Amino acid sequence: MAVETAPTRDPLALSEEERSVRDTVRDWAAREVAPGAAARDEEERYDRSLFERAGELGLTGLPYPEEYGGAGMGTFAWALAAEEIGAADMAMAVSLSVHVLSQLCIFANGTDEQKERFLPPMTAGRELGAFALTEPQAGSDAASLSLAARRDGEDYVLNGTKIWITNAGEAARYIVFATIDRSKGKAGITAFVVEADTPGFRLGSKERKMGIRGTTGYEIVFDDARVPEANRLAAEGDGLKVALSALGAGRISIAAACTGLARNALELAARYALQRRQFDRAIADQEMIQAMLAEMAVGVDAARLLTWRAARMRDAGQPINAPSSMAKWYASDVAMRVTTDAVQIYGGAGYSRDNPVERLMRDAKGAQIYEGTNQIHRLIVAQHLLDGLRREA
Ligand SMILES: Cc1cc2nc3c(=O)[nH]c(=O)nc-3n(C[C@H](O)[C@H](O)[C@H](O)COP(=O)(O)OP(=O)(O)OC[C@H]3O[C@@H](n4cnc5c(N)ncnc54)[C@H](O)[C@@H]3O)c2cc1C
């Protein structure tokens, strides 16, 4: 029997439509997103016009149905887009990921009336969304949140503070998680859509971030903020389910962006290694540099494979709790390792803010923390594994 030396069909082949999404976004991101990334980081400046351009290209509603103004393309197509944007500017990729996540809370849990009211301006790229879960005393243990929602007639009155809210200040609406009764724990958590112009709602202090400094991030404060019952997502007490319904897809999006970020760092490092000469030859000819580049390359490919698997599973309607955790944790660890190695390959030049790789390293760090820290993702994966075995026993 003849030995098969190469598969006759690429098992990972993209459809024509998927290739077109990837190529269109790659081209746009290289021309319009990448060039200003360093300046936006330096000036800690969010560029709203890029969000609007993403809207014109149909990216701000890519995974959502056409009836709400989206492109109806699903999670896999969004992952392809997120990798390309992450390769151009991680800050822009994170801002758009949070926007897509906030829409998903509405899409997956809203009534028809809420979807028609909230989604079209968001899918069109006119109104930005934010997702507000974290509080000063409730981070990884999100179920312990204390932002209070008290029923008052047809409204709820919200009091408390959220921190680290990406897109805050620019967002038109926030998906806010509050408790109607702290003694109920998880069963008290309730989700609301809060409009930015709600009386009693305001921005607190600006987050002074290490990386992704081209995003906006603020503390947000609720001081007797009145939110109509019509803006409550799902039933009272179902807030954590609302958050979890969106976070799986959000993790795939971050994993894809991290894959792009790492790919960019690898490419920069390889090009630098080819042109930088020491000891009368290119440093790329040194085996230790080659080993680093090879390890970076396998990390990028493995991160992409885990991300694509999780995205395909989500589009097929399969459970993605563990696969999306694996993808986010692995891809963000790869991004951290690859960007750190890129700085190493650049040597002293890599440590300088005049070159891009130190920014990529700072950008990578955050991804090990937000959308669930990588320790929490290890717990999720282990729990999934052990639960499966316990069910068998
Ligand atoms: C750049 C950036 C953007 C963000 N954007 C948003 C946003 O848009 N919306 C939002 O709601 N939040 C956002 N966050 C907040 C983010 O989700 C939280 O920082 C994250 O969930 C961790 O919470 P924490 O910071 O309170 O850390 P903590 O929960 O206090 O954790 C501290 C350390 O303890 C570890 N730890 C905690 N519990 C365990 C455990 N059970 N086992 C093992 N280790 C554990 C953690 O892994 C971590 O290393 C953002 C954060 C950053 C940095």
Ligand as a Chemical Component Dictionary entry (heavy atoms), coordinates in Angstrom:
data_LIG
# 
_chem_comp.id                   LIG 
_chem_comp.type                 NON-POLYMER 
_chem_comp.pdbx_formal_charge   0 
_chem_comp.three_letter_code    LIG 
# 
loop_
_chem_comp_atom.comp_id 
_chem_comp_atom.atom_id 
_chem_comp_atom.alt_atom_id 
_chem_comp_atom.type_symbol 
_chem_comp_atom.charge 
_chem_comp_atom.model_Cartn_x 
_chem_comp_atom.model_Cartn_y 
_chem_comp_atom.model_Cartn_z 
_chem_comp_atom.pdbx_ordinal 
LIG C1  C1  C 0 -7.117  45.466 30.573 1  
LIG C2  C2  C 0 -8.298  44.956 31.319 2  
LIG C3  C3  C 0 -9.571  45.099 30.774 3  
LIG C4  C4  C 0 -10.688 44.641 31.479 4  
LIG N1  N1  N 0 -11.946 44.838 30.956 5  
LIG C5  C5  C 0 -13.039 44.457 31.678 6  
LIG C6  C6  C 0 -14.372 44.746 31.189 7  
LIG O1  O1  O 0 -14.570 45.309 30.107 8  
LIG N2  N2  N 0 -15.437 44.375 31.973 9  
LIG C7  C7  C 0 -15.272 43.754 33.183 10 
LIG O2  O2  O 0 -16.270 43.456 33.825 11 
LIG N3  N3  N 0 -14.023 43.484 33.676 12 
LIG C8  C8  C 0 -12.919 43.827 32.944 13 
LIG N4  N4  N 0 -11.649 43.566 33.436 14 
LIG C9  C9  C 0 -11.506 42.952 34.757 15 
LIG C10 C10 C 0 -11.066 41.510 34.697 16 
LIG O3  O3  O 0 -12.080 40.703 34.202 17 
LIG C11 C11 C 0 -10.589 41.114 36.107 18 
LIG O4  O4  O 0 -9.399  41.841 36.369 19 
LIG C12 C12 C 0 -10.355 39.616 36.234 20 
LIG O5  O5  O 0 -11.559 38.905 36.187 21 
LIG C13 C13 C 0 -9.602  39.253 37.527 22 
LIG O6  O6  O 0 -10.202 39.820 38.630 23 
LIG P1  P1  P 0 -9.312  40.659 39.689 24 
LIG O7  O7  O 0 -8.537  41.664 38.933 25 
LIG O8  O8  O 0 -10.216 41.135 40.761 26 
LIG O9  O9  O 0 -8.291  39.598 40.246 27 
LIG P2  P2  P 0 -8.537  38.592 41.481 28 
LIG O10 O10 O 0 -9.804  37.825 41.263 29 
LIG O11 O11 O 0 -8.369  39.331 42.755 30 
LIG O12 O12 O 0 -7.317  37.592 41.298 31 
LIG C14 C14 C 0 -6.004  37.875 41.757 32 
LIG C15 C15 C 0 -5.129  36.648 41.479 33 
LIG O13 O13 O 0 -5.633  35.519 42.193 34 
LIG C16 C16 C 0 -5.877  34.455 41.302 35 
LIG N5  N5  N 0 -7.053  33.698 41.763 36 
LIG C17 C17 C 0 -8.268  34.168 42.149 37 
LIG N6  N6  N 0 -9.093  33.172 42.469 38 
LIG C18 C18 C 0 -8.388  32.025 42.268 39 
LIG C19 C19 C 0 -8.694  30.625 42.420 40 
LIG N7  N7  N 0 -9.913  30.217 42.802 41 
LIG N8  N8  N 0 -7.718  29.739 42.135 42 
LIG C20 C20 C 0 -6.496  30.143 41.710 43 
LIG N9  N9  N 0 -6.141  31.439 41.550 44 
LIG C21 C21 C 0 -7.094  32.361 41.819 45 
LIG C22 C22 C 0 -6.143  35.106 39.954 46 
LIG O14 O14 O 0 -5.917  34.198 38.865 47 
LIG C23 C23 C 0 -5.131  36.245 40.002 48 
LIG O15 O15 O 0 -3.866  35.746 39.636 49 
LIG C24 C24 C 0 -10.514 44.003 32.735 50 
LIG C25 C25 C 0 -9.224  43.833 33.258 51 
LIG C26 C26 C 0 -8.130  44.296 32.579 52 
LIG C27 C27 C 0 -6.762  44.123 33.175 53 
# 
loop_
_chem_comp_bond.comp_id 
_chem_comp_bond.atom_id_1 
_chem_comp_bond.atom_id_2 
_chem_comp_bond.value_order 
_chem_comp_bond.pdbx_ordinal 
LIG C1  C2  SING 1  
LIG C2  C3  SING 2  
LIG C2  C26 DOUB 3  
LIG C3  C4  DOUB 4  
LIG C4  N1  SING 5  
LIG C4  C24 SING 6  
LIG N1  C5  DOUB 7  
LIG C5  C6  SING 8  
LIG C5  C8  SING 9  
LIG C6  O1  DOUB 10 
LIG C6  N2  SING 11 
LIG N2  C7  SING 12 
LIG C7  O2  DOUB 13 
LIG C7  N3  SING 14 
LIG N3  C8  DOUB 15 
LIG C8  N4  SING 16 
LIG N4  C9  SING 17 
LIG N4  C24 SING 18 
LIG C9  C10 SING 19 
LIG C10 O3  SING 20 
LIG C10 C11 SING 21 
LIG C11 O4  SING 22 
LIG C11 C12 SING 23 
LIG C12 O5  SING 24 
LIG C12 C13 SING 25 
LIG C13 O6  SING 26 
LIG O6  P1  SING 27 
LIG P1  O7  DOUB 28 
LIG P1  O8  SING 29 
LIG P1  O9  SING 30 
LIG O9  P2  SING 31 
LIG P2  O10 DOUB 32 
LIG P2  O11 SING 33 
LIG P2  O12 SING 34 
LIG O12 C14 SING 35 
LIG C14 C15 SING 36 
LIG C15 O13 SING 37 
LIG C15 C23 SING 38 
LIG O13 C16 SING 39 
LIG C16 N5  SING 40 
LIG C16 C22 SING 41 
LIG N5  C17 SING 42 
LIG N5  C21 SING 43 
LIG C17 N6  DOUB 44 
LIG N6  C18 SING 45 
LIG C18 C19 SING 46 
LIG C18 C21 DOUB 47 
LIG C19 N7  SING 48 
LIG C19 N8  DOUB 49 
LIG N8  C20 SING 50 
LIG C20 N9  DOUB 51 
LIG N9  C21 SING 52 
LIG C22 O14 SING 53 
LIG C22 C23 SING 54 
LIG C23 O15 SING 55 
LIG C24 C25 DOUB 56 
LIG C25 C26 SING 57 
LIG C26 C27 SING 58 
# 
